[in-house]
């Protein structure tokens, strides 16, 4: 038999649940307002000024495809974003489980993780703008 959640547990779960509500609202909006139709969202300033794709280019179209269950289209629009959605989902579940037990979120604080993430985003950005990485372009 599972014991009921204490008021302290409810308070600890507030942040992850509020985060989920915000992410859910954002995905709902992007799922309803199609980014493939012009005029709904602003144009990427980097792309507008230089013709280069930033790491987020195609991210809204990717989120729209995920919201509609089209994983292949989502990967074609922005593969890095789809990987990010999956990593976030796993991290969110870990966050909830740790919050329920009263533990800190467990976000890596070592600089090597953040530098590695920056390197992956930089390599993705450069490669998607080269002819050999055109399959990564939205």
C-alpha positions as CSV (number, residue, x, y, z in Angstrom):
1,X,0.0,0.0,0.0
2,X,1.4,3.4,-1.0
3,X,1.3,6.1,1.6
4,X,-0.2,9.5,0.6
5,X,2.1,12.2,-0.4
6,X,3.0,14.6,2.4
7,X,2.7,18.4,2.0
8,X,6.5,18.5,1.7
9,X,6.4,16.1,-1.2
10,X,3.7,18.2,-3.0
11,X,5.9,21.3,-2.5
12,X,9.0,19.5,-3.9
13,X,7.0,18.3,-6.9
14,X,5.7,21.8,-7.7
15,X,8.7,22.9,-9.8
16,X,8.9,19.8,-12.0
17,X,5.1,19.7,-12.5
18,X,5.0,23.5,-13.3
19,X,7.8,22.9,-15.8
20,X,5.9,20.1,-17.4
21,X,2.8,22.3,-17.6
22,X,4.8,25.0,-19.3
23,X,6.4,22.6,-21.8
24,X,3.0,21.0,-22.4
25,X,1.5,24.4,-23.1
26,X,4.3,25.3,-25.5
27,X,4.0,22.0,-27.4
28,X,0.2,22.4,-27.5
29,X,0.5,25.9,-29.0
30,X,3.1,24.9,-31.6
31,X,1.0,21.8,-32.4
32,X,-2.0,24.0,-33.1
33,X,-0.3,26.9,-34.8
34,X,1.6,25.4,-37.7
35,X,5.1,26.9,-38.1
36,X,5.2,25.6,-41.7
37,X,2.7,28.4,-42.6
38,X,4.4,31.8,-42.9
39,X,3.4,34.7,-40.7
40,X,2.8,32.8,-37.4
41,X,6.4,33.0,-36.0
42,X,9.3,35.3,-36.5
43,X,12.0,34.4,-39.0
44,X,15.4,33.3,-37.6
45,X,17.5,36.5,-37.5
46,X,20.8,34.6,-38.3
47,X,19.2,32.9,-41.3
48,X,17.5,36.1,-42.5
49,X,20.8,38.0,-42.3
50,X,23.3,35.4,-43.5
51,X,21.5,32.4,-45.0
52,X,23.1,30.2,-42.4
53,X,21.1,27.8,-40.2
54,X,21.5,28.3,-36.4
55,X,21.3,25.2,-34.1
56,X,17.6,26.0,-33.5
57,X,16.5,26.5,-37.1
58,X,13.7,24.0,-37.8
59,X,13.1,23.6,-34.0
60,X,9.5,24.8,-34.2
61,X,8.7,22.6,-37.2
62,X,10.3,19.8,-35.3
63,X,8.2,20.4,-32.2
64,X,5.1,20.6,-34.4
65,X,6.0,17.3,-36.0
66,X,6.5,15.7,-32.5
67,X,3.2,17.1,-31.3
68,X,1.6,15.3,-34.3
69,X,3.5,12.1,-33.7
70,X,5.6,12.4,-36.9
71,X,9.1,11.5,-35.6
72,X,10.6,11.1,-39.1
73,X,9.6,14.7,-40.0
74,X,10.7,15.9,-36.7
75,X,14.2,14.4,-37.2
76,X,14.4,15.9,-40.7
77,X,13.5,19.4,-39.4
78,X,16.0,19.4,-36.5
79,X,17.5,16.2,-35.3
80,X,19.4,17.9,-32.4
81,X,16.1,19.3,-31.1
82,X,14.5,15.8,-31.1
83,X,17.5,14.4,-29.2
84,X,17.1,17.4,-26.8
85,X,13.4,16.6,-26.3
86,X,14.3,13.0,-25.4
87,X,17.1,14.0,-23.1
88,X,14.8,16.5,-21.4
89,X,12.1,13.8,-20.9
90,X,14.5,11.4,-19.2
91,X,16.0,14.3,-17.1
92,X,12.5,15.3,-16.1
93,X,11.6,11.8,-14.9
94,X,14.8,11.7,-12.9
95,X,14.0,15.1,-11.5
96,X,10.5,14.0,-10.4
97,X,11.9,10.8,-8.8
98,X,14.6,12.7,-7.0
99,X,12.2,15.5,-5.9
100,X,9.8,12.9,-4.5
101,X,12.6,11.5,-2.3
102,X,13.7,15.0,-1.2
103,X,17.0,14.9,-3.2
104,X,18.4,17.8,-5.3
105,X,17.7,17.7,-9.0
106,X,21.1,16.2,-9.8
107,X,22.0,18.6,-12.7
108,X,25.6,18.0,-13.6
109,X,27.7,21.0,-12.3
110,X,31.1,19.9,-13.8
111,X,32.1,22.3,-16.6
112,X,33.1,19.4,-18.8
113,X,29.4,18.5,-19.3
114,X,28.5,22.0,-20.4
115,X,31.6,22.4,-22.6
116,X,30.8,19.1,-24.2
117,X,27.2,20.2,-24.9
118,X,28.4,23.4,-26.4
119,X,30.9,21.5,-28.6
120,X,28.1,19.2,-29.8
121,X,25.8,22.2,-30.6
122,X,28.7,24.0,-32.4
123,X,29.6,20.9,-34.5
124,X,26.0,20.3,-35.4
125,X,25.7,24.0,-36.5
126,X,28.8,23.9,-38.6
127,X,28.1,20.6,-40.2
128,X,24.4,21.4,-41.1
129,X,25.7,24.4,-43.0
130,X,28.2,22.4,-45.1
131,X,27.4,20.5,-48.2
132,X,28.2,17.2,-46.6
133,X,25.8,17.9,-43.8
134,X,22.9,19.2,-45.9
135,X,20.8,16.3,-44.7
136,X,20.8,18.0,-41.3
137,X,19.5,21.3,-42.7
138,X,15.7,21.9,-42.2
